[in-house]
Amino acid sequence: MQLIPITTDQEEMQDYLRHEFTKSVFETWQKLYPVWGYNPPWVGFFAVRGADTVGVGGFKGPLKNNTVELAYGTIPEYEGQGVATKICQLLVKAAIEHTPSVFITARTLPKKCASTRILCKNNFKKQGLVDDPEDGPVWEWLWQGNLKITNFAKT
């Protein structure tokens, strides 16, 4: 699996926009880039496996106080195949390759779910409950270092 940066060029991105989910994500990033800027690696990505776009991921804004928040999602028909776990892993790798001392955070709903398991697999530790201005009460997670590169059978 590889992460393809989502650019502002719709024609360049056309191969990744075959699914309503990815079209929606592309449109969202087009609204965010004018606010946050387009500063790789702190951008959005399509996750591609072979010829298939299987998910998305990215960083919620540029590096701020040496901290960045990541987010990810899987196209529904690819759920349960380790896709989001691998996207999370690749986002962590991109962040630490660019800024080795970076603090990487993530946020989830305040309950055990697929996202909490994904973060645990990628060595994130729950820090506690915070109030997110967009999502309300959420758990905040912090990456604990020690990136484990995993080759998932289907990723």
JOCOR-V420984 format. One record per backbone hydrogen bond with DSSP energy under -1.0 kcal/mol. CO is the residue of the C=O (numbers start at 1). NH is the residue of the N-H. E is the energy in kcal/mol with one decimal. If there is no record, write none. Layout:
# JOCOR-V420984
CO_NH_E, CO_NH_E
This chain:
# JOCOR-V420984
2_48_-2.9, 4_46_-2.7, 9_13_-1.6, 13_16_-2.4, 14_17_-1.6, 19_23_-2.3, 20_24_-2.4, 21_25_-2.0, 22_26_-2.6, 23_27_-2.4, 24_28_-2.1, 25_29_-2.4, 26_30_-1.8, 27_31_-1.1, 28_32_-1.6, 29_33_-2.7, 32_36_-3.2, 33_37_-2.9, 39_42_-2.2, 41_43_-2.2, 43_59_-1.4, 44_6_-3.0, 45_57_-2.0, 46_4_-3.1, 47_54_-2.6, 47_55_-1.2, 48_2_-2.4, 49_52_-2.2, 52_49_-3.0, 54_75_-2.3, 55_47_-3.0, 56_73_-2.6, 57_45_-3.3, 58_71_-2.4, 59_61_-2.1, 64_67_-1.3, 66_103_-2.8, 67_64_-2.5, 68_105_-2.9, 69_60_-3.0, 71_58_-2.2, 73_56_-2.8, 75_78_-3.0, 76_79_-1.6, 78_81_-1.0, 82_86_-2.0, 83_87_-2.6, 84_88_-2.6, 85_89_-2.1, 86_90_-2.7, 87_91_-2.4, 88_92_-2.4, 89_93_-2.3, 90_94_-2.4, 91_95_-2.4, 92_96_-2.6, 93_97_-2.1, 94_98_-1.6, 95_99_-2.9, 99_102_-2.4, 103_68_-2.3, 104_143_-2.9, 105_70_-2.8, 106_141_-3.0, 108_139_-2.5, 109_111_-2.5, 113_117_-1.9, 114_118_-2.4, 115_119_-2.4, 116_120_-2.2, 117_121_-2.4, 118_122_-1.2, 119_124_-2.3, 120_123_-1.7, 123_144_-3.1, 125_142_-2.1, 128_140_-2.9, 130_138_-2.8, 132_136_-2.5, 136_132_-3.2, 138_130_-3.1, 139_108_-1.9, 140_127_-3.8, 140_128_-1.1, 141_106_-1.5, 142_125_-2.5, 152_155_-1.4
